[in-house]
């Protein structure tokens, strides 16, 4: 199945293309979960902390479906 992933903040440096604002098209096996995107995109697993699928906040163990729009974020820090 294909999902479309946009990387934010520190994760953007792992985007392979010249335009890092363009979502990545990722092929995953049926039954894949949000957490599986770390391996598929070669992201450091501990760096992915927050995910939105189709504009809804989800747990990293949430299942994915064909055509899902995924947004991945690293830990949020600040003061």
OpenMM code with the backbone's topology and positions (N, CA, C; nanometers):
from openmm import Vec3, app, unit

residues = "UNK UNK UNK UNK UNK UNK UNK UNK UNK UNK UNK UNK UNK UNK UNK UNK UNK UNK UNK UNK UNK UNK UNK UNK UNK UNK UNK UNK UNK UNK UNK UNK UNK UNK UNK UNK UNK UNK UNK UNK UNK UNK UNK UNK UNK UNK UNK UNK UNK UNK UNK UNK UNK UNK UNK UNK UNK UNK UNK UNK UNK UNK UNK UNK UNK UNK UNK UNK UNK UNK UNK UNK UNK UNK UNK UNK UNK UNK UNK".split()
positions = [
    Vec3(0.0841, -0.1181, 0.0000),
    Vec3(0.0000, 0.0000, 0.0000),
    Vec3(0.0881, 0.1238, 0.0000),
    Vec3(0.0366, 0.2324, -0.0531),
    Vec3(0.1115, 0.3577, -0.0567),
    Vec3(0.0540, 0.4557, 0.0440),
    Vec3(0.1452, 0.5194, 0.1188),
    Vec3(0.1078, 0.6289, 0.2080),
    Vec3(0.1983, 0.7465, 0.1744),
    Vec3(0.1583, 0.8634, 0.2163),
    Vec3(0.2323, 0.9852, 0.1846),
    Vec3(0.2756, 1.0501, 0.3148),
    Vec3(0.4056, 1.0721, 0.3276),
    Vec3(0.4635, 1.1135, 0.4550),
    Vec3(0.5337, 1.2479, 0.4414),
    Vec3(0.5020, 1.3376, 0.5326),
    Vec3(0.5701, 1.4664, 0.5395),
    Vec3(0.6472, 1.4703, 0.6710),
    Vec3(0.7739, 1.5095, 0.6625),
    Vec3(0.8619, 1.5149, 0.7791),
    Vec3(0.8753, 1.6582, 0.8277),
    Vec3(0.8798, 1.6763, 0.9601),
    Vec3(0.8876, 1.8096, 1.0183),
    Vec3(1.0073, 1.8227, 1.1106),
    Vec3(1.0511, 1.9479, 1.1291),
    Vec3(1.1598, 1.9845, 1.2221),
    Vec3(1.2857, 1.9027, 1.1927),
    Vec3(1.3451, 1.8415, 1.2939),
    Vec3(1.4710, 1.7683, 1.2772),
    Vec3(1.4600, 1.6511, 1.1802),
    Vec3(1.3405, 1.5995, 1.1612),
    Vec3(1.3230, 1.4857, 1.0704),
    Vec3(1.3423, 1.5254, 0.9240),
    Vec3(1.3242, 1.6523, 0.8927),
    Vec3(1.3358, 1.6972, 0.7532),
    Vec3(1.4732, 1.6704, 0.6940),
    Vec3(1.5763, 1.6672, 0.7769),
    Vec3(1.7108, 1.6416, 0.7246),
    Vec3(1.7235, 1.5005, 0.6664),
    Vec3(1.6283, 1.4128, 0.6960),
    Vec3(1.6303, 1.2759, 0.6440),
    Vec3(1.5515, 1.2622, 0.5136),
    Vec3(1.4941, 1.3704, 0.4648),
    Vec3(1.4208, 1.3699, 0.3381),
    Vec3(1.5224, 1.3587, 0.2254),
    Vec3(1.5056, 1.2618, 0.1339),
    Vec3(1.6063, 1.2408, 0.0300),
    Vec3(1.6036, 1.3390, -0.0865),
    Vec3(1.4944, 1.4121, -0.1045),
    Vec3(1.4827, 1.4967, -0.2226),
    Vec3(1.5310, 1.6380, -0.2026),
    Vec3(1.5419, 1.7105, -0.3116),
    Vec3(1.5858, 1.8496, -0.3013),
    Vec3(1.4797, 1.9407, -0.2384),
    Vec3(1.3522, 1.9072, -0.2547),
    Vec3(1.2446, 1.9879, -0.1964),
    Vec3(1.1884, 1.9126, -0.0767),
    Vec3(1.2356, 1.9462, 0.0403),
    Vec3(1.1991, 1.8732, 0.1615),
    Vec3(1.0575, 1.9004, 0.2095),
    Vec3(0.9874, 1.9906, 0.1421),
    Vec3(0.8490, 2.0183, 0.1811),
    Vec3(0.7506, 1.9263, 0.1088),
    Vec3(0.7985, 1.8508, 0.0108),
    Vec3(0.7126, 1.7603, -0.0654),
    Vec3(0.6978, 1.6285, 0.0108),
    Vec3(0.5750, 1.5798, 0.0290),
    Vec3(0.5565, 1.4506, 0.0970),
    Vec3(0.6232, 1.3364, 0.0202),
    Vec3(0.6731, 1.2409, 0.0962),
    Vec3(0.7345, 1.1218, 0.0381),
    Vec3(0.6269, 1.0165, 0.0138),
    Vec3(0.6342, 0.9491, -0.0995),
    Vec3(0.5454, 0.8367, -0.1271),
    Vec3(0.6171, 0.7111, -0.0787),
    Vec3(0.5557, 0.6390, 0.0141),
    Vec3(0.6198, 0.5230, 0.0752),
    Vec3(0.5330, 0.4001, 0.0520),
    Vec3(0.5948, 0.2931, 0.0007),
    Vec3(0.5261, 0.1652, -0.0159),
    Vec3(0.5482, 0.0814, 0.1088),
    Vec3(0.4402, 0.0335, 0.1677),
    Vec3(0.4456, -0.0488, 0.2883),
    Vec3(0.3596, -0.1730, 0.2680),
    Vec3(0.3917, -0.2805, 0.3392),
    Vec3(0.3061, -0.3990, 0.3305),
    Vec3(0.1722, -0.3751, 0.4004),
    Vec3(0.0715, -0.4496, 0.3621),
    Vec3(-0.0586, -0.4420, 0.4282),
    Vec3(-0.0395, -0.4710, 0.5764),
    Vec3(-0.1129, -0.4001, 0.6604),
    Vec3(-0.1016, -0.4193, 0.8039),
    Vec3(0.0059, -0.3357, 0.8701),
    Vec3(0.0740, -0.2505, 0.7926),
    Vec3(0.1810, -0.1661, 0.8493),
    Vec3(0.1222, -0.0647, 0.9460),
    Vec3(0.2059, -0.0239, 1.0392),
    Vec3(0.1681, 0.0747, 1.1405),
    Vec3(0.2554, 0.1984, 1.1242),
    Vec3(0.2166, 0.3063, 1.1885),
    Vec3(0.2929, 0.4314, 1.1811),
    Vec3(0.4381, 0.4078, 1.2198),
    Vec3(0.4623, 0.3298, 1.3238),
    Vec3(0.5991, 0.3029, 1.3702),
    Vec3(0.6857, 0.2377, 1.2622),
    Vec3(0.6250, 0.1654, 1.1690),
    Vec3(0.7002, 0.1008, 1.0613),
    Vec3(0.7629, 0.2014, 0.9657),
    Vec3(0.7153, 0.3231, 0.9668),
    Vec3(0.7709, 0.4254, 0.8780),
    Vec3(0.9150, 0.4607, 0.9156),
    Vec3(0.9514, 0.4495, 1.0422),
    Vec3(1.0891, 0.4799, 1.0833),
    Vec3(1.1873, 0.3931, 1.0072),
    Vec3(1.1620, 0.2630, 1.0027),
    Vec3(1.2515, 0.1723, 0.9310),
    Vec3(1.2451, 0.1958, 0.7807),
    Vec3(1.1238, 0.2145, 0.7283),
    Vec3(1.1068, 0.2337, 0.5839),
    Vec3(1.1789, 0.3584, 0.5344),
    Vec3(1.1845, 0.4625, 0.6190),
    Vec3(1.2485, 0.5884, 0.5797),
    Vec3(1.3886, 0.6044, 0.6390),
    Vec3(1.4337, 0.5010, 0.7096),
    Vec3(1.5655, 0.5030, 0.7752),
    Vec3(1.5790, 0.6197, 0.8721),
    Vec3(1.4734, 0.6408, 0.9499),
    Vec3(1.4740, 0.7452, 1.0524),
    Vec3(1.5181, 0.6845, 1.1852),
    Vec3(1.5903, 0.7590, 1.2673),
    Vec3(1.6218, 0.7082, 1.4006),
    Vec3(1.4899, 0.6874, 1.4766),
    Vec3(1.4585, 0.5637, 1.5193),
    Vec3(1.3286, 0.5351, 1.5806),
    Vec3(1.2954, 0.6231, 1.7001),
    Vec3(1.3926, 0.6582, 1.7809),
    Vec3(1.3653, 0.7402, 1.8991),
    Vec3(1.3387, 0.8863, 1.8633),
    Vec3(1.3646, 0.9228, 1.7381),
    Vec3(1.3439, 1.0610, 1.6965),
    Vec3(1.1991, 1.0880, 1.6543),
    Vec3(1.1233, 0.9833, 1.6235),
    Vec3(0.9830, 0.9997, 1.5849),
    Vec3(0.8982, 0.9852, 1.7104),
    Vec3(0.8322, 1.0932, 1.7506),
    Vec3(0.7540, 1.0917, 1.8744),
    Vec3(0.6060, 1.1193, 1.8548),
    Vec3(0.5736, 1.1981, 1.7538),
    Vec3(0.4345, 1.2388, 1.7336),
    Vec3(0.3972, 1.2165, 1.5882),
    Vec3(0.2749, 1.1670, 1.5681),
    Vec3(0.2272, 1.1432, 1.4317),
    Vec3(0.0826, 1.1870, 1.4171),
    Vec3(0.0529, 1.2350, 1.2987),
    Vec3(-0.0836, 1.2678, 1.2598),
    Vec3(-0.1121, 1.1894, 1.1322),
    Vec3(-0.2264, 1.1247, 1.1282),
    Vec3(-0.2692, 1.0537, 1.0079),
    Vec3(-0.4011, 1.1156, 0.9654),
    Vec3(-0.4023, 1.1666, 0.8456),
    Vec3(-0.5212, 1.2347, 0.7927),
    Vec3(-0.5708, 1.3419, 0.8901),
    Vec3(-0.4751, 1.4197, 0.9417),
    Vec3(-0.4997, 1.5327, 1.0318),
    Vec3(-0.5531, 1.4949, 1.1697),
    Vec3(-0.5371, 1.3692, 1.2093),
    Vec3(-0.5780, 1.3240, 1.3421),
    Vec3(-0.4544, 1.2750, 1.4175),
    Vec3(-0.4336, 1.3208, 1.5401),
    Vec3(-0.3228, 1.2718, 1.6214),
    Vec3(-0.3457, 1.1233, 1.6488),
    Vec3(-0.2395, 1.0436, 1.6297),
    Vec3(-0.2499, 0.8992, 1.6503),
    Vec3(-0.1301, 0.8481, 1.7288),
    Vec3(-0.1470, 0.7319, 1.7876),
    Vec3(-0.0389, 0.6593, 1.8526),
    Vec3(0.0522, 0.6017, 1.7434),
    Vec3(0.1786, 0.5824, 1.7746),
    Vec3(0.2721, 0.5277, 1.6754),
    Vec3(0.2382, 0.3839, 1.6371),
    Vec3(0.1539, 0.3173, 1.7145),
    Vec3(0.1124, 0.1808, 1.6810),
    Vec3(-0.0172, 0.1778, 1.5993),
    Vec3(-0.0651, 0.2941, 1.5595),
    Vec3(-0.1883, 0.3014, 1.4804),
    Vec3(-0.1656, 0.2373, 1.3427),
    Vec3(-0.2643, 0.1619, 1.2944),
    Vec3(-0.2522, 0.1019, 1.1614),
    Vec3(-0.2660, 0.2066, 1.0518),
    Vec3(-0.2047, 0.1764, 0.9399),
    Vec3(-0.2127, 0.2647, 0.8234),
    Vec3(-0.2982, 0.1992, 0.7158),
    Vec3(-0.3537, 0.2826, 0.6288),
    Vec3(-0.4353, 0.2348, 0.5169),
    Vec3(-0.3872, 0.3013, 0.3884),
    Vec3(-0.4209, 0.2406, 0.2778),
    Vec3(-0.3855, 0.2930, 0.1460),
    Vec3(-0.4227, 0.4402, 0.1350),
    Vec3(-0.3257, 0.5222, 0.0911),
    Vec3(-0.3507, 0.6633, 0.0652),
    Vec3(-0.3448, 0.7548, 0.1860),
    Vec3(-0.3154, 0.7003, 0.3048),
    Vec3(-0.3088, 0.7855, 0.4238),
    Vec3(-0.2054, 0.8963, 0.4068),
    Vec3(-0.2380, 1.0120, 0.4624),
    Vec3(-0.1482, 1.1273, 0.4667),
    Vec3(-0.0905, 1.1325, 0.6080),
    Vec3(0.0409, 1.1129, 0.6209),
    Vec3(0.1051, 1.1025, 0.7515),
    Vec3(0.1990, 1.2203, 0.7723),
    Vec3(0.1955, 1.2772, 0.8916),
    Vec3(0.2874, 1.3844, 0.9318),
    Vec3(0.3654, 1.3339, 1.0523),
    Vec3(0.4978, 1.3371, 1.0450),
    Vec3(0.5820, 1.2882, 1.1545),
    Vec3(0.6611, 1.4023, 1.2166),
    Vec3(0.6682, 1.4009, 1.3500),
    Vec3(0.7366, 1.5048, 1.4265),
    Vec3(0.8324, 1.4434, 1.5275),
    Vec3(0.9451, 1.5110, 1.5536),
    Vec3(1.0355, 1.4672, 1.6605),
    Vec3(0.9827, 1.5195, 1.7951),
    Vec3(1.0536, 1.4881, 1.9039),
    Vec3(1.0107, 1.5434, 2.0338),
    Vec3(1.0067, 1.6951, 2.0285),
    Vec3(0.9089, 1.7513, 2.0938),
    Vec3(0.8953, 1.8970, 2.1005),
    Vec3(0.9595, 1.9462, 2.2293),
    Vec3(1.0518, 2.0404, 2.2174),
    Vec3(1.1181, 2.0986, 2.3353),
    Vec3(1.1142, 2.2495, 2.3239),
    Vec3(1.1291, 2.3139, 2.4320),
    Vec3(1.1315, 2.4588, 2.4288),
    Vec3(1.1067, 2.5146, 2.5662),
    Vec3(1.1049, 2.6428, 2.5741),
    Vec3(1.0846, 2.7020, 2.7045),
    Vec3(1.0348, 2.8418, 2.6977),
] * unit.nanometer
topology = app.Topology()
chain = topology.addChain("A")
for resn in residues:
    res = topology.addResidue(resn, chain)
    for name in ("N", "CA", "C"):
        topology.addAtom(name, app.Element.getBySymbol(name[0]), res)
